[in-house]
Amino acid sequence: MSSTGKRLNLVSFEKYRSPIYVSKGKEKYVYFYVLDPDSVLNGEPRLKRIRKKFNHIKTKKERDEAALRFRDEIAMKLKQGWNPLIQECGKKGFTLFTTVIDRYITYLKKMLKDDVVKQSTFNNYMCRLNQLKEWNESIGTPIIYIYQFDRPTLEAFLEHIYIDRDTTPKTRNNYLNWLSSICSWMKGCGYIESNPAESISKLREQEKFRKALDEADMKKLHDYLSEHDKHFLLACLMHYYTLVRPNELAYIRIEDIRIRDQTLFISHEFSKNRKDAVVTVPKRVLQMMLDLDVFSHPDSFYLFGRDFKPSEQRADGRIFRERWIKVREALGFPPHYQFYSLKDTGITDAIDRVGLTVTKDQARHSSVATTNRYIRKGQLKAHPELKDFEGNF
């Protein structure tokens, strides 16, 4: 960044000049120009001349061949963004933006390989990276060097996500969270000195569109599925009582269920928080499994395969949402009733019956504060024991 603190538009400056081979008698050399990073820091970007001589080579033919070969190699490297002065001075802030992004992708792939992040998370990050790259290529003054990845740049990109792509405040905030994570990685690698995303405020989000089901609609759902689709009813009961997420439901095998203990094991291999866990399976759910003859299948079978029946083949987690949409239409339920609403409903109902702490453990929330966000307005109560309280004041 310049000494004046203003952001430079490096696009308006030459970043290099192609190499030229000069032959004057015995004098044989190639020279070219590249952007001097020190001049950029001083606020006056300029090119610096670099020359390489070939006089030490004995024969004229060998000198010509070596010089021409060097010229062509340098020309190719310059087109690809190479700058020898940046490498020599060690100023990582002048690393090319594209180079840093490629390095970050390599980092993500290693994280995926080591099972640190899930495939869905990797895909999500790659999608956002592509959005960032496409936006950068479309603007008039694209990011060239990574030091330009500053707060104004991030704010411009977030404005594009929110306004140009007509997304919600939540989507924009999710992109901000992602930008903060990638900036944290860049800072750790020494590409930038601080995390510019940390100083950007989130937008106020609208109330969550998804709503919990009321008691009458829960009964209507149960009666309908009892008659038309008992296997999907079991999936709904599992979602409501065990609070296991849809994508996790798709990975559950019969061997994960312990009838005597009334427990369900959830492996870190597919759980959202990447941790092993055990949750309680109520008698009502186990009884329905017995009624549907679930445990007659091999232990290695997935609980919910095709048509929500036990299967050797794992089904895609989207089957729950797709089936739910059809059921919702058949029952005339509003759009804000989603399959995930059953988990919301299960949490709020469990808070009433077993308390906040037990519900927090069943939902595998990291804190009671997370569970507390599911409390309905009608569940908020004052403490009557304080009505006659008299303190020392």
Secondary structure, 3 states (H helix, E strand, C coil): CCCCCCCCCHHHCCCEEEEEEEEECCEEEEEEEEECHHHHHCCCCCEEEEEEECCCCCCHHHHHHHHHHHHHHHHHHHHCCCCHHHHHHCCHHHCEHHHHHHHHHHHHHHHHHCCCCCHHHHHHHHHHHHHHHHHHHHCCCCCCEHHHCCHHHHHHHHHHHHHHCCCCHHHHHHHHHHHHHHHHHHHHHCCCCCCHHHHCCCCCCCCCCCCCCCHHHHHHHHHHHHHHCHHHHHHHHHHHHHCCCHHHHCCCEHHHEECCCCEEEECCCCCCCCCCEEEECCHHHHHHHHHCCHHHCCCCCECCCHHHCCECCCCCCHHHHHHHHHHHHHHCCCCCCCCCHHHHHHHHHHHHHHCHHHHHHHHCCCCHHHHHCCCCHHHCCCCHHHCCCCCCC
